[in-house]
Amino acid sequence: MGVYAREKNDRKEECMETIIFDGEDGTELELGILEQTRVNGSVYLLVVDPEDSDDEGAAAYILKDISEDGDEEGCYVFVEDDTEYDAVYKVFEAMLEDIEFEN
């Protein structure tokens, strides 16, 4: 499940913070963090492929932090539940007024 995001103006990120997402098949995917929020006690990240972040209509994804207290590294999963996804999507949409979202 993805969101398509594009900037409404010419703002460019000088340096995008990234995370490495380890896929189930053992591949690594570097994702750029657009924004972070907390909803109902859970942390969510809105991420994009950093190489596509300047492209109009680049795909963006919502990740949920499922780390346990005391974990040294964060553990994130793609949000797949439609109700949860829609709720978090609306929060990110409100937070990022300069980004146009298409579901």
N, CA and C of each residue as an Amber inpcrd file, in Angstrom:
protein
   309
   0.8560000  -1.1600000   0.0000000   0.0000000   0.0000000   0.0000000
   0.8970000   1.2170000   0.0000000   0.6660000   2.1430000  -0.8810000
   1.5080000   3.3190000  -0.9600000   0.7070000   4.5770000  -1.1690000
   1.3410000   5.6710000  -0.8930000   0.7920000   6.9990000  -1.1110000
   1.7050000   7.6500000  -2.1340000   1.1420000   8.4340000  -3.0220000
   1.9760000   9.1750000  -3.9420000   2.0440000  10.6060000  -3.4560000
   3.2600000  11.1100000  -3.3610000   3.4600000  12.4470000  -2.8080000
   4.2750000  13.2740000  -3.7820000   3.8920000  14.5170000  -3.9200000
   4.7020000  15.4350000  -4.7090000   4.6620000  16.7950000  -4.0520000
   5.7320000  17.5240000  -4.2100000   5.8310000  18.8330000  -3.5900000
   4.9970000  19.8330000  -4.3710000   4.3180000  20.7170000  -3.6570000
   3.5160000  21.7490000  -4.2940000   4.3730000  22.9320000  -4.7200000
   5.6050000  23.0040000  -4.2110000   6.5020000  24.0910000  -4.6080000
   7.8660000  23.4930000  -4.9130000   8.8520000  24.3320000  -5.0940000
  10.1810000  23.8550000  -5.4840000  11.1010000  23.5900000  -4.3100000
  10.5600000  23.3970000  -3.1150000  11.3860000  23.1410000  -1.9260000
  12.1290000  21.8160000  -2.1110000  13.4080000  21.8320000  -1.8490000
  14.2370000  20.6250000  -1.9330000  14.8710000  20.3820000  -0.5760000
  14.9660000  19.1280000  -0.2140000  15.6330000  18.7790000   1.0400000
  17.1330000  18.7400000   0.7790000  17.9020000  19.4630000   1.5680000
  19.3510000  19.4580000   1.4310000  19.9240000  18.0950000   1.8000000
  19.4540000  17.5530000   2.9040000  19.9760000  16.2860000   3.3820000
  18.8310000  15.5190000   4.0330000  18.4000000  14.4510000   3.4040000
  17.2870000  13.6750000   3.9220000  17.8250000  12.5630000   4.8220000
  17.2760000  12.4850000   6.0370000  17.6400000  11.3980000   6.9370000
  17.0860000  10.0970000   6.3620000  17.8670000   9.0350000   6.4180000
  17.4300000   7.7670000   5.8520000  17.5180000   6.6500000   6.8870000
  16.7660000   5.5830000   6.6040000  16.8470000   4.3560000   7.3890000
  17.0280000   3.2150000   6.4040000  17.5760000   2.1210000   6.8860000
  17.7260000   0.9280000   6.0670000  16.6430000  -0.0560000   6.4830000
  15.8230000  -0.4540000   5.5220000  14.7430000  -1.3990000   5.7660000
  15.1920000  -2.7500000   5.2290000  15.2440000  -3.7640000   6.1060000
  15.6200000  -5.1160000   5.7010000  14.3780000  -5.8590000   5.2600000
  14.3290000  -6.2180000   3.9740000  13.1910000  -6.9420000   3.4330000
  13.1810000  -8.3890000   3.8860000  12.0140000  -9.0090000   3.7730000
  11.8720000 -10.4100000   4.1800000  12.7390000 -11.3300000   3.3380000
  13.0700000 -10.9110000   2.1070000  13.8940000 -11.7300000   1.2250000
  15.3860000 -11.4800000   1.4140000  15.7420000 -10.6850000   2.4340000
  17.1410000 -10.4270000   2.7320000  17.7240000  -9.2050000   2.0430000
  16.9490000  -8.5590000   1.1910000  17.4510000  -7.3680000   0.5260000
  17.3440000  -6.1690000   1.4560000  18.1740000  -5.1760000   1.2000000
  18.1370000  -3.9380000   1.9650000  17.5880000  -2.8350000   1.0840000
  16.7500000  -2.0060000   1.6560000  16.1640000  -0.8890000   0.9450000
  16.3810000   0.3680000   1.7830000  17.0420000   1.3520000   1.2040000
  17.2470000   2.6090000   1.9060000  16.0320000   3.4970000   1.6560000
  15.4550000   4.0050000   2.7330000  14.2660000   4.8440000   2.6370000
  14.5320000   6.1850000   3.3030000  14.1100000   7.2550000   2.6530000
  14.2570000   8.5980000   3.2020000  13.0460000   8.9610000   4.0350000
  13.2870000   9.5510000   5.1910000  12.2110000   9.9060000   6.1110000
  11.7200000  11.3160000   5.7860000  10.4450000  11.4120000   5.3960000
   9.8350000  12.7150000   5.1570000   9.3110000  13.3140000   6.4480000
   8.7160000  12.4740000   7.2990000   8.1040000  12.9700000   8.5290000
   7.9070000  11.8180000   9.4970000   7.7690000  12.1670000  10.7720000
   7.5190000  11.1980000  11.8360000   6.3780000  11.7320000  12.6910000
   5.5120000  10.8280000  13.1720000   4.4340000  11.2360000  14.0560000
   4.1080000  10.1080000  15.0200000   3.3550000  10.4400000  16.0600000
   2.8870000   9.4500000  17.0270000   1.3630000   9.4910000  17.0180000
   0.7440000   8.3260000  16.8430000  -0.7120000   8.1910000  16.8460000
  -1.0690000   7.0430000  17.7760000  -1.9200000   7.3080000  18.7460000
  -2.3530000   6.2830000  19.7110000  -1.1800000   5.5330000  20.3390000
  -0.1160000   6.2610000  20.6510000   1.0270000   5.6750000  21.3280000
   2.0280000   4.9650000  20.4330000   1.7610000   4.8750000  19.1330000
   2.6900000   4.2330000  18.1960000   3.3710000   5.2890000  17.3350000
   4.6390000   5.0340000  16.9870000   5.4090000   5.9410000  16.1390000
   5.2970000   5.4710000  14.6930000   5.0660000   6.4330000  13.8040000
   4.9510000   6.1480000  12.3690000   5.9140000   7.0360000  11.6010000
   6.4400000   6.4960000  10.5100000   7.3040000   7.2550000   9.6070000
   6.6640000   7.3090000   8.2330000   6.7380000   8.4670000   7.5960000
   6.3680000   8.6020000   6.1940000   7.6850000   8.5990000   5.4330000
   7.8830000   7.6190000   4.5590000   9.1720000   7.4270000   3.8990000
   9.0220000   7.3550000   2.3840000  10.1240000   7.6590000   1.6970000
  10.2040000   7.5590000   0.2340000  11.5660000   6.9800000  -0.1270000
  11.6820000   6.5150000  -1.3510000  12.9890000   6.1420000  -1.8820000
  13.7340000   7.4470000  -2.1060000  14.8970000   7.6560000  -1.4520000
  15.5900000   8.9500000  -1.5630000  15.9610000   9.3140000  -2.9930000
  16.1530000   8.3370000  -3.8560000  16.4940000   8.6330000  -5.2450000
  15.2860000   9.1260000  -6.0240000  14.0740000   8.7820000  -5.5580000
  12.8470000   9.2170000  -6.2200000  12.2180000  10.4280000  -5.5590000
  12.7830000  10.9090000  -4.4460000  12.1300000  11.9530000  -3.6500000
  11.9590000  13.2670000  -4.3990000  12.7800000  13.5330000  -5.4010000
  12.6450000  14.7680000  -6.1710000  11.6530000  14.6280000  -7.3160000
  11.2410000  13.3970000  -7.6140000  10.3190000  13.1500000  -8.7170000
   8.8960000  13.5060000  -8.3300000   8.1940000  14.1420000  -9.2560000
   6.7830000  14.4230000  -9.0320000   6.0410000  13.0970000  -9.0620000
   5.2150000  12.8540000  -8.0730000   4.4560000  11.6080000  -8.0160000
   5.2410000  10.4390000  -7.4480000   6.3080000  10.6960000  -6.6890000
   7.0990000   9.6300000  -6.0800000   6.2500000   8.8780000  -5.0550000
   6.4170000   7.5680000  -4.9970000   5.6710000   6.7510000  -4.0380000
   6.2070000   6.9750000  -2.6320000   5.2910000   7.1160000  -1.6830000
   5.6360000   7.2570000  -0.2690000   4.9380000   6.1370000   0.4910000
   5.5420000   5.7140000   1.5910000   5.0150000   4.5950000   2.3670000
   4.9520000   4.9740000   3.8420000   4.0550000   4.3250000   4.5620000
   3.9300000   4.5440000   5.9970000   4.4530000   3.3100000   6.7140000
   5.4270000   3.5380000   7.6090000   5.9960000   2.4700000   8.4150000
   5.6040000   2.6710000   9.8720000   5.3920000   1.5780000  10.5890000
   5.0540000   1.6170000  12.0170000   6.2070000   1.0270000  12.8050000
   6.5910000   1.7180000  13.8760000   7.6540000   1.2380000  14.7640000
   7.0570000   0.1940000  15.7090000   7.5640000  -1.0360000  15.6100000
   7.0890000  -2.1120000  16.4920000   8.1840000  -2.5570000  17.4540000
   9.1760000  -1.6890000  17.6550000  10.2890000  -1.9940000  18.5550000
   9.7860000  -2.2000000  19.9750000  10.4830000  -3.0510000  20.7000000
  10.2120000  -3.2660000  22.1150000  11.1000000  -2.3300000  22.9240000
  10.6610000  -1.9800000  24.1390000  11.5070000  -1.1840000  25.0210000
  12.8340000  -1.9010000  25.2210000  13.9300000  -1.1640000  25.1140000
  15.2490000  -1.7420000  25.3070000  15.9060000  -2.2190000  24.0220000
  15.1750000  -2.2560000  22.9020000  15.7830000  -2.6360000  21.6290000
  16.8070000  -1.5860000  21.2290000  17.9640000  -2.0420000  20.7600000
  19.0020000  -1.1130000  20.3320000  18.6730000  -0.4600000  18.9980000
  17.9840000  -1.1850000  18.1130000  17.6290000  -0.6640000  16.8010000
  16.1250000  -0.6510000  16.6640000  15.6260000   0.2710000  15.8570000
  14.1980000   0.3280000  15.5990000  13.7740000  -0.8230000  14.6990000
  12.5510000  -1.2410000  14.8440000  11.9840000  -2.2870000  14.0060000
  10.6870000  -1.7410000  13.4140000  10.6310000  -1.6400000  12.0950000
   9.4950000  -1.0350000  11.4130000   8.8520000  -2.0240000  10.4520000
   7.5420000  -1.9050000  10.3190000   6.7930000  -2.7050000   9.3450000
   5.9230000  -1.7560000   8.5230000   5.6220000  -2.1570000   7.2900000
   4.7000000  -1.3890000   6.4680000   3.3040000  -1.5190000   7.0590000
   2.5810000  -0.4040000   7.1480000   1.2110000  -0.4290000   7.6590000
   0.3180000  -1.0170000   6.5730000  -0.3690000  -2.1080000   6.9020000
  -1.2200000  -2.7910000   5.9340000  -2.6910000  -2.7480000   6.3020000
  -3.0110000  -2.5130000   7.5830000  -4.4000000  -2.4340000   8.0120000
  -5.0140000  -1.1480000   7.4470000  -6.1230000  -1.2720000   6.7050000
  -6.7230000  -0.1130000   6.0300000  -7.1710000   0.9740000   6.9970000
  -7.7680000   0.6040000   8.1180000  -8.2500000   1.5910000   9.0830000
  -7.0850000   2.3540000   9.6950000  -6.0530000   1.6350000  10.1170000
  -4.8630000   2.2620000  10.6950000  -4.1760000   3.1480000   9.6570000
  -4.0340000   2.6220000   8.4550000  -3.3820000   3.3460000   7.3740000
  -4.0990000   4.6690000   7.0940000  -5.4270000   4.6230000   6.9670000
  -6.1960000   5.8260000   6.6670000  -6.0590000   6.8720000   7.7650000
  -6.0630000   6.4320000   9.0230000  -5.9440000   7.3720000  10.1470000
  -4.5810000   8.0670000  10.1410000  -3.5190000   7.2950000   9.9410000
  -2.1640000   7.8670000   9.9480000  -1.9410000   8.7230000   8.6980000
  -2.4780000   8.2730000   7.5780000  -2.3890000   9.0370000   6.3250000
  -2.9490000  10.4440000   6.5150000  -4.0960000  10.5490000   7.1680000
  -4.7270000  11.8570000   7.3970000  -3.8580000  12.7520000   8.2800000
  -3.1800000  12.1600000   9.2550000  -2.2920000  12.9390000  10.1230000
  -1.1260000  13.4980000   9.3100000  -0.4850000  12.6410000   8.5050000
   0.6380000  13.1140000   7.6890000   0.1800000  14.1640000   6.6780000
  -0.9810000  13.9710000   6.0970000  -1.5010000  14.9240000   5.1210000
  -1.6810000  16.2980000   5.7580000  -2.1810000  16.3420000   6.9880000
  -2.3700000  17.6000000   7.7030000  -1.0320000  18.2310000   8.0940000
  -0.0530000  17.4000000   8.4310000   1.2530000  17.8980000   8.8650000
   2.0500000  18.5180000   7.7210000   1.8980000  17.9710000   6.5440000
   2.7380000  18.3610000   5.4130000   1.9220000  19.1380000   4.3920000
   1.6630000  20.3790000   4.6860000   0.8340000  21.2030000   3.8160000
   1.4730000  21.4620000   2.4600000   2.8150000  21.3800000   2.3620000
   3.4900000  21.6560000   1.0920000   3.6310000  20.4190000   0.2100000
   3.0770000  19.2910000   0.6600000   3.1000000  18.0510000  -0.1160000
   1.6710000  17.7280000  -0.5260000   1.4800000  17.4190000  -1.7980000
   0.1530000  17.0130000  -2.2850000   0.1040000  15.4920000  -2.3080000
  -0.8960000  14.9240000  -1.6420000  -1.0290000  13.4730000  -1.5350000
  -2.1300000  12.9770000  -2.4550000  -1.8790000  11.8390000  -3.0720000
  -2.8860000  11.1300000  -3.8450000  -2.9080000   9.7070000  -3.3350000
  -4.0380000   9.2340000  -2.9070000  -4.1670000   7.8790000  -2.3750000
  -4.3320000   6.8760000  -3.4810000
